[in-house]
Amino acid sequence: MRAALIICWGIVGISLRAQPALQEALLLPDSVTTFTIGNLYGAMWQYHPVIKQAALLSEGAQQDIRFAKGSFDPKIEVQGNLKEYDTKEYYNKWYGAFTVPTWFPVDPKVGIERNTGTYLSTENLLPAEDYNRQLFAGLSLPLGRGLLTDERRATLKQAQLGLALAEAEKIKMINKVLLEAAKDYWQWYFAYYNYQLNARNAQVAEEIFKRVRLNAKMGEASALDTLQADITRQQRMVERQEAYLDLINSSVKLSNHLWDSLGNPLQVTARLAPQPLSNAELLSDALLQQLLQLASENHPDLQKITVKLDQLEIERKLAVEFLKPRLNLNYNFLNQPLRPTGELQSFSFLTNYKFGLDFYMPLLLRKERAKVAQTRLKILNTTYERTQTQREILNQVQTTYNQIVNTHTLLQQQNAMTSNYQRLLQGELLNLENGESDLFKINVQQEKVILAQSKLLKLRAEYEKQKALLWWAAGLINSEFGNSNR
């Protein structure tokens, strides 16, 4: 009886200290620095290669726009043809022009011609009093195909839409890497505090074993009690070692997201610790409705499909334009209002001009009509895709929110269950004090408390992962979301 009481008081003293093991595990020593998920996001925004890579998408789209605008660049054109044979100048023809393409399909053009030579064709002869030169200024105007739109305007519009496409793809890339980082952070959180918990439990088991072995040497405890305490100690050491391996691996995985300003990888060390969490608050229904609304309007996948539809509409309008006949008019003033000699003269539309007409039209238009039909089919197909994608996105947001609500309920239940297991252990310790229990029963109750505490930690981490997943499902960037609802 005296031996049992000695064992009892030794175990009671240690186990009573072990009751708030989870709370103690969440207390950080002064030697470590708290590394929050906000710190992680901040470092990623500045230095993460994938986020820098995503920024290049917008820059690339800007260059596509610049490339398309090249079709509207002013142009200088110079042509020269000279033939000299047997000491005779057959012809010497020079042509220079400056053209300014505009958004409206009227391209102003000014230039000068100079033609000399013995064997010039009649149409190339220019008056000698004008120094064999001729000034011209005019424009070209499409009255059929190309009046409403043409290839250069369609290309520029599509490139401008490509900027919105690049922005949507940029958000998608950043959201993905932030989600992966959040998952790795909360896995590190669980691994860190689970190791702290297992380390404390191993320490308690070690102290119990030493006390029981000492009592056994004094003849006040049985060999079976010593063996039982030793087995428990070994089990706690194994659990601590497994938790340590999980902590090391999770730290390495989290380090994938950390870089310095020079592009060198950083490593999560033992001097860093995740921020402890208080009781999680349930996200409101108002937030869900807000996320559903934002997802239906701004989700990058929907934005990309919307841009694709807009680009297809531009393609359709261009295809319809090709159903029209080509009818281009060209008109140029000749030596008006300025002559090559420098003299001014009045305008006259019916004298001193050059006029041209260009007409072309296929008779069956099979290629053009097929292009219109193909584009309409693409638009219809993309519209169906957008409808289905929107439904899947909204359902994913809803199901993720449902999971969060369920996990929050599990958290409350697991917290209550952990408290009840601790009460059971306390009761078993009182029974041991009264000689109505033994070390084996105590170990069983301790095992249940340890498992409950570890599962509570895991649920807390899972709850935070699901919050990050909810934001990702809505297609929104919110680097501060990880710091909210603490």
Sequence and secondary structure as in RCSB ss.txt:
>XXXX:A:sequence
MRAALIICWGIVGISLRAQPALQEALLLPDSVTTFTIGNLYGAMWQYHPVIKQAALLSEGAQQDIRFAKGSFDPK
IEVQGNLKEYDTKEYYNKWYGAFTVPTWFPVDPKVGIERNTGTYLSTENLLPAEDYNRQLFAGLSLPLGRGLLTD
ERRATLKQAQLGLALAEAEKIKMINKVLLEAAKDYWQWYFAYYNYQLNARNAQVAEEIFKRVRLNAKMGEASALD
TLQADITRQQRMVERQEAYLDLINSSVKLSNHLWDSLGNPLQVTARLAPQPLSNAELLSDALLQQLLQLASENHP
DLQKITVKLDQLEIERKLAVEFLKPRLNLNYNFLNQPLRPTGELQSFSFLTNYKFGLDFYMPLLLRKERAKVAQT
RLKILNTTYERTQTQREILNQVQTTYNQIVNTHTLLQQQNAMTSNYQRLLQGELLNLENGESDLFKINVQQEKVI
LAQSKLLKLRAEYEKQKALLWWAAGLINSEFGNSNR
>XXXX:A:secstr
 HHHHHHHHHHHHHHHHHTTHHHHHT   TTSEEE HHHHHHHHHHH HHHHHHHHHHHHHHHHHHHHHGGGS E
EEEEEEEEEETTEEEEEEEEEEEE   SSS   EEEEEEEE TT  GGG   GGGTTEEEEEEEEEESSTTSS  
HHHHHHHHHHHHHHHHHHHHHHHHHHHHHHHHHHHHHHHHHHHHHHHHHHHHHHHHHHHHHHHHHHHTTSS HHH
HHHHHHHHHHHHHHHHHHHHHHHHHHHHHHTT B TTS B    TTEEE          HHHHHHHHHHHHHH H
HHHHHHHHHHHHHHHHHHHHHTTS EEEEEEEEES SB TTS B    TTSSEEEEEEEE  SS HHHHHHHHHH
HHHHHHHHHHHHHHHHHHHHHHHHHHHHHHHHHHHHHHHHHHHHHHHHHHHHHHHHHHTTS  HHHHHHHHHHHH
HHHHHHHHHHHHHHHHHHHHHHHTT   TTGGGS  
